[in-house]
Amino acid sequence: MANKGAERYGTHRGSFEKNKKKVFATQTVCGICGKPVDFSLKYPHPLSACVDHIIPIARGGHPSDIDNLQLAHWACNRAKADHLPNAIKKEEEVISNRILPLSMDWASYRSE
């Protein structure tokens, strides 16, 4: 449990709070879903504003670096959990004989 809650209890608390104010003052769009954040909504509303660590602390992200913080909806941040931004799983493309390219133009084929 190394560094658990470092932004809350550790040496980065002051820097985190200062940078949190900067994020709230300069950003208006959720960094995860891309929709506007309504600052009048307060926790525990799912669309309330919170600060998200782009690279989670559990994955080696810095707890208070301004470059690792972004504005997010509370629900978006919870859904992201400790996943990395590029780790979004995409559906694997299924290769079947229905989507293979034709080797011959059978529409213009004439047997002789």
Solvent accessible surface area in square Angstrom, and as a share of the most:
residue,aa,sasa,rsa
1,M,204,0.91
2,A,101,0.78
3,N,93,0.48
4,K,150,0.64
5,G,12,0.11
6,A,8,0.06
7,E,24,0.11
8,R,136,0.50
9,Y,175,0.67
10,G,34,0.32
11,T,134,0.78
12,H,55,0.25
13,R,99,0.36
14,G,53,0.51
15,S,50,0.32
16,F,18,0.08
17,E,53,0.24
18,K,119,0.50
19,N,14,0.07
20,K,61,0.26
21,K,143,0.61
22,K,100,0.43
23,V,1,0.01
24,F,65,0.27
25,A,87,0.67
26,T,105,0.61
27,Q,59,0.26
28,T,88,0.51
29,V,71,0.41
30,C,2,0.01
31,G,45,0.43
32,I,64,0.33
33,C,57,0.34
34,G,49,0.47
35,K,131,0.55
36,P,104,0.65
37,V,12,0.07
38,D,69,0.36
39,F,76,0.31
40,S,84,0.54
41,L,51,0.25
42,K,145,0.62
43,Y,152,0.58
44,P,99,0.62
45,H,75,0.33
46,P,69,0.43
47,L,87,0.43
48,S,3,0.02
49,A,25,0.20
50,C,23,0.14
51,V,16,0.09
52,D,3,0.02
53,H,26,0.11
54,I,52,0.26
55,I,79,0.40
56,P,10,0.06
57,I,36,0.18
58,A,84,0.65
59,R,119,0.43
60,G,68,0.65
61,G,11,0.10
62,H,85,0.38
63,P,7,0.04
64,S,5,0.03
65,D,58,0.30
66,I,69,0.35
67,D,116,0.60
68,N,11,0.06
69,L,5,0.03
70,Q,30,0.13
71,L,0,0.00
72,A,0,0.00
73,H,6,0.03
74,W,81,0.29
75,A,37,0.29
76,C,25,0.15
77,N,36,0.18
78,R,166,0.61
79,A,84,0.65
80,K,27,0.11
81,A,57,0.45
82,D,60,0.31
83,H,96,0.43
84,L,64,0.32
85,P,60,0.37
86,N,148,0.76
87,A,53,0.41
88,I,135,0.69
89,K,195,0.82
90,K,175,0.74
91,E,173,0.78
92,E,157,0.70
93,E,144,0.65
94,V,116,0.66
95,I,133,0.67
96,S,44,0.29
97,N,125,0.64
98,R,218,0.80
99,I,104,0.53
100,L,101,0.50
101,P,119,0.75
102,L,147,0.73
103,S,119,0.77
104,M,89,0.40
105,D,91,0.47
106,W,151,0.53
107,A,104,0.80
108,S,80,0.51
109,Y,110,0.42
110,R,194,0.71
111,S,94,0.61
112,E,207,0.93
